[in-house]
Amino acid sequence: MKSVTLYSQPECPPCEVVKMFLKEQQIQYKEINIKENEQARNYLVKELNSYSTPTITVDDEVISGFNLEALMAALNRD
């Protein structure tokens, strides 16, 4: 099973769509709210080189922004 982490923030419509997609696909994921977690926000920018939400990691692959096609490919669900 792949490790999936969703970096999100409140009132982010694309984040909600990604959450719905992951739930529909029955994919377990960890959600991290970057508005509540400064350390995670810094990690998102400095380590993952991402400035947007949603940002999703699937194992070591980073998907920045709303890109369901890339997410499906990373999950091998094309």
KAHUSUL-V230688 format. One record per residue. N is the residue number from 1. PHI is phi in degrees with one decimal (none if undefined). NEAR is the number of other C-alpha atoms within 12 Angstrom. Layout:
BEGIN
<<N & PHI & NEAR> <N & PHI & NEAR>>
END
This chain:
BEGIN
<<1 & none & 11> <2 & -81.6 & 17> <3 & -89.8 & 19> <4 & -119.4 & 29> <5 & -126.7 & 32> <6 & -111.4 & 39> <7 & -94.1 & 44> <8 & -136.8 & 36> <9 & -151.5 & 26> <10 & -61.1 & 17> <11 & 56.6 & 13> <12 & -116.4 & 21> <13 & -54.2 & 16> <14 & -62.4 & 25> <15 & -62.7 & 31> <16 & -64.3 & 21> <17 & -65.1 & 21> <18 & -62.8 & 35> <19 & -61.3 & 32> <20 & -62.7 & 18> <21 & -61.2 & 24> <22 & -62.5 & 26> <23 & -66.5 & 14> <24 & -61.4 & 11> <25 & -83.8 & 16> <26 & 56.5 & 14> <27 & -102.9 & 24> <28 & -74.9 & 20> <29 & -148.9 & 25> <30 & -106.1 & 21> <31 & -105.8 & 27> <32 & -124.5 & 28> <33 & -85.5 & 24> <34 & -74.5 & 27> <35 & -74.8 & 19> <36 & -96.5 & 15> <37 & -129.1 & 16> <38 & -62.4 & 15> <39 & -61.8 & 16> <40 & -66.5 & 25> <41 & -62.6 & 26> <42 & -63.9 & 18> <43 & -61.8 & 18> <44 & -56.8 & 31> <45 & -76.4 & 20> <46 & -78.0 & 12> <47 & -96.7 & 15> <48 & -96.5 & 22> <49 & 55.0 & 19> <50 & -125.2 & 24> <51 & -121.4 & 23> <52 & -137.6 & 26> <53 & -119.9 & 37> <54 & -75.9 & 36> <55 & -121.8 & 41> <56 & -122.7 & 41> <57 & -110.7 & 32> <58 & -121.4 & 28> <59 & 54.2 & 18> <60 & -97.9 & 15> <61 & -87.0 & 19> <62 & -111.6 & 31> <63 & -119.1 & 33> <64 & -97.6 & 30> <65 & 82.5 & 27> <66 & -87.4 & 27> <67 & -146.3 & 22> <68 & -64.5 & 26> <69 & -62.4 & 17> <70 & -65.7 & 22> <71 & -64.1 & 33> <72 & -61.3 & 21> <73 & -64.8 & 15> <74 & -64.0 & 22> <75 & -87.2 & 29> <76 & 59.4 & 15> <77 & -121.4 & 15> <78 & -82.7 & 10>>
END
